[in-house]
Amino acid sequence: MKKLFALLLSLVLVLGLAACGNNSGGDPAGNDGNNGNQTNQSQQPDGTEEEETPEQPNAEEPEVPDEDGEETDPPAESGTPGDADDGEQPDEAGLTLSRTDFTLFSAGATYRLTVTGGEGASTFTSSDTAVATVGSDGTVTAVAPGTATITVERGGQKATCTVRCNFKAESTEEPETPDEEQPAGGVDLSAFYSDMTSQYTFGSLTEFTGDVLENYYPGMGAVDTKQCLVMGTLMTMNNGEFGLVEVSDSADVDTVKAIFQARIDYMVGDGNSPGGAWYPGPTEQWKNNSRVVSNGNFVMMVVHENCDAIVDAFNALFA
């Protein structure tokens, strides 16, 4: 019995010593064992503890030094909505002409310019109408040697084209007087022309000589003639021409007739594209009222609404 009592007493002493060892590092005031520092905690109504959020420094954007070392405001960010795009926007399609430079090789020669772009009606002007004129449809007509600038304006936009008229100026000299020696019957072609033009109304006709004659009637300059009177128009609206030739050699009669016919064919066109007469009225005139006839060494081409009456008068010269 004494032994049991001693054993229990020893057990109590051991447990008491163990309890005293656990309380040796504590603080009755609630301080921890870290040199008495307070914990950074607060008591919540429900008994839980909440950690305080440490104060953060201001996140200010650093200032950026400029090239001279002085401080400047930080650069603005790119791509801000509403900022204008630094890149230039492409222009809308501008006004253009079908050619920017071309050459006409004879007085009266034409070329039609076409316009692309812009809106509204087109207005054409020539910088020198003594060199080249331009119609409301863009048709440019050579007048005299030189250079002119054709300008078109449409919808506030402009475009230009340079036209070069490259040919010799028409001679202002009086036509050569035919040789005094006249063929049998004494046919004077100049007198016959004056008689016909006094009876029938023709448009504005000019005598074609030299380079102008060769440009409009290729090959005529190579033919040996005794009399040659070819009257034509340099105007775009070409309603008729009149040609009278006496060849020195009868073998050249067919050559002259072919030259005259080639002129008619060119003015009429081939049906797929407009010819040199261009406009419907003049084209019909050249197609339906043109005649090429010959009598002996004399050849006549006439384009006129009274062409048949003029042919009769021509043949009467040799009756």
C-alpha positions in Angstrom: 0.0 0.0 0.0 2.8 2.3 0.8 4.4 1.5 -2.5 1.3 2.4 -4.5 1.0 5.7 -2.7 4.7 6.5 -3.4 4.2 5.7 -7.1 1.2 8.1 -7.4 3.1 10.8 -5.6 6.0 10.5 -8.1 3.6 10.6 -11.0 2.0 13.9 -9.7 5.5 15.5 -9.2 6.5 14.6 -12.8 3.3 16.1 -14.3 3.7 19.2 -12.2 7.3 19.8 -13.4 6.2 19.3 -17.0 3.5 22.0 -16.6 5.9 24.5 -15.1 8.4 24.0 -18.1 5.7 25.0 -20.6 5.0 28.4 -19.0 8.6 29.4 -18.5 8.7 31.5 -21.9 5.3 33.1 -21.7 4.1 36.5 -20.6 1.0 37.0 -18.4 0.3 40.3 -20.3 0.0 38.6 -23.6 3.5 39.5 -24.9 5.3 37.0 -27.1 8.8 35.9 -26.5 10.3 38.2 -29.2 11.8 40.9 -26.9 8.3 42.0 -25.9 7.3 43.4 -29.4 3.5 43.7 -30.0 2.0 41.6 -32.8 0.4 43.6 -35.6 -3.0 42.0 -35.2 -6.5 43.4 -34.1 -9.3 41.6 -32.5 -12.5 41.2 -34.5 -16.0 41.1 -33.0 -16.3 37.4 -33.7 -13.0 36.8 -32.0 -10.9 36.3 -35.1 -7.8 38.3 -35.8 -7.3 40.4 -39.0 -3.9 41.3 -40.4 -3.5 45.0 -41.2 -2.5 45.7 -44.9 0.9 47.4 -45.0 0.8 50.9 -46.5 2.0 50.9 -50.2 4.1 53.7 -51.6 2.5 56.0 -54.3 2.9 54.4 -57.7 3.7 57.7 -59.5 5.0 57.5 -63.0 8.7 58.4 -63.2 9.6 61.6 -65.0 11.6 61.1 -68.2 14.7 63.3 -68.8 15.0 65.0 -72.2 18.1 65.0 -74.3 19.5 68.0 -72.5 19.1 66.3 -69.1 16.1 68.4 -68.1 13.1 66.6 -66.7 10.1 66.6 -68.8 6.7 65.1 -68.5 6.5 61.4 -69.5 5.5 60.9 -73.2 1.9 60.3 -74.0 1.0 56.7 -74.9 0.4 56.0 -78.5 -2.8 54.7 -79.8 -5.0 56.7 -77.6 -8.6 56.6 -78.9 -9.4 59.8 -80.8 -5.8 60.7 -81.6 -5.2 61.5 -85.3 -3.2 59.0 -87.3 0.2 60.4 -88.1 0.2 58.7 -91.6 -1.3 60.7 -94.5 -4.4 59.2 -96.0 -4.2 58.4 -99.8 -5.8 61.0 -102.0 -8.9 60.0 -104.0 -8.3 59.1 -107.6 -7.3 62.3 -109.4 -8.3 63.7 -112.8 -6.3 62.3 -115.7 -6.3 62.6 -119.5 -5.8 59.7 -122.0 -2.5 61.4 -123.1 -0.1 63.8 -121.5 1.9 64.6 -124.6 1.3 64.0 -128.3 2.2 65.4 -131.8 0.0 66.3 -134.8 1.8 66.3 -138.1 -0.4 68.4 -140.3 -2.7 71.4 -140.2 -6.3 70.2 -139.5 -5.1 66.9 -138.0 -7.1 65.9 -134.9 -6.9 63.8 -131.8 -9.6 63.3 -129.2 -8.6 63.3 -125.5 -10.7 61.4 -123.0 -11.0 62.2 -119.3 -10.9 59.8 -116.3 -11.8 60.7 -112.7 -13.5 63.6 -111.2 -17.2 64.4 -111.3 -19.4 66.7 -113.4 -19.0 68.2 -116.8 -15.5 68.7 -118.4 -14.3 72.1 -119.6 -11.4 72.1 -122.1 -9.2 75.1 -122.9 -6.1 75.7 -125.1 -3.2 77.9 -124.0 -2.7 79.0 -127.6 -5.6 78.7 -130.1 -3.3 79.9 -132.9 -1.4 76.6 -132.5 -4.2 74.2 -131.5 -7.8 74.4 -130.7 -9.9 72.0 -128.5 -13.6 71.3 -128.7 -16.0 70.7 -125.9 -15.7 66.9 -126.4 -11.9 67.0 -126.1 -11.0 66.9 -129.8 -7.8 68.8 -130.4 -7.2 70.2 -133.9 -3.8 71.4 -135.2 -3.8 75.0 -136.6 -0.2 76.0 -137.0 3.3 74.8 -136.0 4.1 75.2 -132.3 3.3 73.9 -128.9 0.2 74.4 -126.8 -1.1 73.1 -123.5 -4.6 71.6 -123.3 -6.2 71.9 -119.9 -9.3 70.1 -118.7 -11.2 71.0 -115.5 -13.8 68.9 -113.8 -15.2 69.0 -110.3 -12.5 71.5 -109.1 -9.7 69.3 -110.4 -7.4 70.0 -113.4 -5.3 67.9 -115.8 -3.1 69.0 -118.7 -1.7 67.7 -121.9 1.0 69.1 -124.2 0.2 69.1 -127.9 3.0 69.6 -130.4 2.1 70.7 -134.0 5.1 69.6 -136.0 4.8 70.6 -139.7 5.8 73.4 -142.0 3.6 76.4 -142.1 1.3 76.7 -145.1 2.8 78.9 -147.7 1.1 82.3 -148.1 2.5 82.8 -151.6 0.1 83.0 -154.6 -0.3 79.7 -156.4 1.9 79.3 -159.4 0.4 80.4 -162.7 -0.2 77.4 -165.0 2.0 77.1 -168.0 0.8 79.2 -170.9 0.7 76.1 -173.0 -2.7 74.7 -172.6 -4.0 71.3 -173.7 -6.3 70.9 -176.7 -9.5 72.6 -175.9 -7.8 75.2 -173.7 -9.1 73.8 -170.4 -8.2 76.1 -167.5 -8.8 74.2 -164.2 -8.5 77.3 -162.0 -11.2 79.1 -164.1 -13.4 76.0 -163.9 -13.0 75.9 -160.1 -13.9 79.6 -159.8 -17.0 79.0 -162.0 -18.2 76.1 -159.9 -17.7 77.8 -156.5 -19.6 80.8 -157.7 -22.6 78.6 -158.6 -22.5 76.2 -155.6 -21.7 77.0 -152.0 -18.7 75.2 -150.5 -17.3 75.5 -147.0 -14.1 77.3 -146.2 -11.5 75.8 -148.6 -7.7 76.4 -148.7 -5.3 75.4 -151.4 -3.2 72.4 -150.4 0.4 72.7 -151.6 3.8 71.4 -150.7 3.9 69.4 -147.4 0.3 70.0 -146.6 -0.7 68.5 -150.0 1.5 65.5 -149.4 0.1 65.0 -145.8 -3.5 65.0 -147.0 -3.0 63.4 -150.4 0.1 61.1 -150.0 1.9 60.5 -153.4 0.5 63.5 -155.2 3.8 65.4 -154.9 5.6 62.6 -156.9 3.2 62.9 -159.9 4.3 65.2 -162.8 1.4 67.5 -163.4 0.7 70.5 -165.7 -2.1 71.8 -163.6 -2.8 70.8 -160.0 -5.5 72.6 -157.9 -6.5 70.7 -154.7 -8.7 72.7 -152.4 -9.5 71.4 -148.9 -10.5 72.4 -145.4 -8.4 72.5 -142.2 -11.5 72.6 -140.1 -12.7 69.6 -138.0 -16.2 69.8 -139.5 -15.1 68.8 -143.1 -18.1 68.8 -145.4 -16.3 68.7 -148.7 -13.2 69.2 -150.9 -12.4 69.8 -154.6 -9.5 68.5 -156.6 -8.5 69.2 -160.2 -5.4 67.8 -161.8 -3.9 67.6 -165.3 -1.1 65.0 -165.6 1.8 65.3 -168.0 1.7 61.6 -168.7 -1.6 59.7 -169.3 -0.1 56.8 -167.4 -0.5 58.8 -164.2 -4.2 59.2 -164.6 -5.0 56.1 -162.7 -2.4 57.0 -160.0 -4.1 60.3 -159.4 -7.6 58.7 -159.3 -6.3 56.2 -156.7 -4.9 59.0 -154.6 -8.2 60.8 -154.6 -10.1 57.6 -153.8 -7.8 56.9 -150.9 -8.6 60.3 -149.4 -12.4 59.5 -149.7 -11.9 56.1 -148.1 -10.0 57.6 -145.2 -12.6 60.3 -144.5 -15.5 57.7 -144.6 -13.7 55.1 -142.4 -14.1 51.3 -142.5 -17.3 51.0 -140.6 -15.7 49.7 -137.4 -14.2 53.1 -136.4 -14.9 56.7 -137.4 -12.9 58.1 -140.3 -11.3 61.4 -140.8 -14.7 63.2 -141.3 -15.5 62.0 -137.7 -18.9 63.5 -137.3 -22.0 61.7 -138.7 -23.1 64.5 -141.1 -19.7 65.0 -142.8 -19.1 61.2 -143.0 -22.4 60.8 -144.9 -21.4 63.6 -147.2 -18.0 62.0 -148.0 -19.7 58.6 -148.4 -22.7 59.5 -150.6 -21.7 62.7 -152.4 -18.1 62.1 -153.5 -17.1 61.5 -157.1 -13.8 60.8 -158.9 -13.8 61.1 -162.7 -11.4 61.6 -165.5 -11.4 62.8 -169.1 -8.2 62.5 -171.1 -5.3 63.6 -168.9 -7.7 65.5 -166.5 -8.9 64.1 -163.2 -11.4 65.6 -160.9 -12.5 64.7 -157.3 -15.5 66.6 -155.8 -17.3 66.2 -152.5 -20.5 68.2 -152.6 -24.2 67.7 -152.4 -24.4 68.8 -156.0 -21.6 66.5 -157.1 -23.4 65.0 -160.1 -24.1 68.5 -161.6 -20.5 69.4 -161.1 -19.4 66.2 -162.9 -21.6 67.1 -165.8 -20.1 70.5 -166.0 -16.6 69.0 -165.9 -17.3 66.6 -168.8 -18.8 69.5 -170.8 -15.3 71.0 -170.9 -14.3 68.4 -173.4 -17.4 68.2 -175.5 
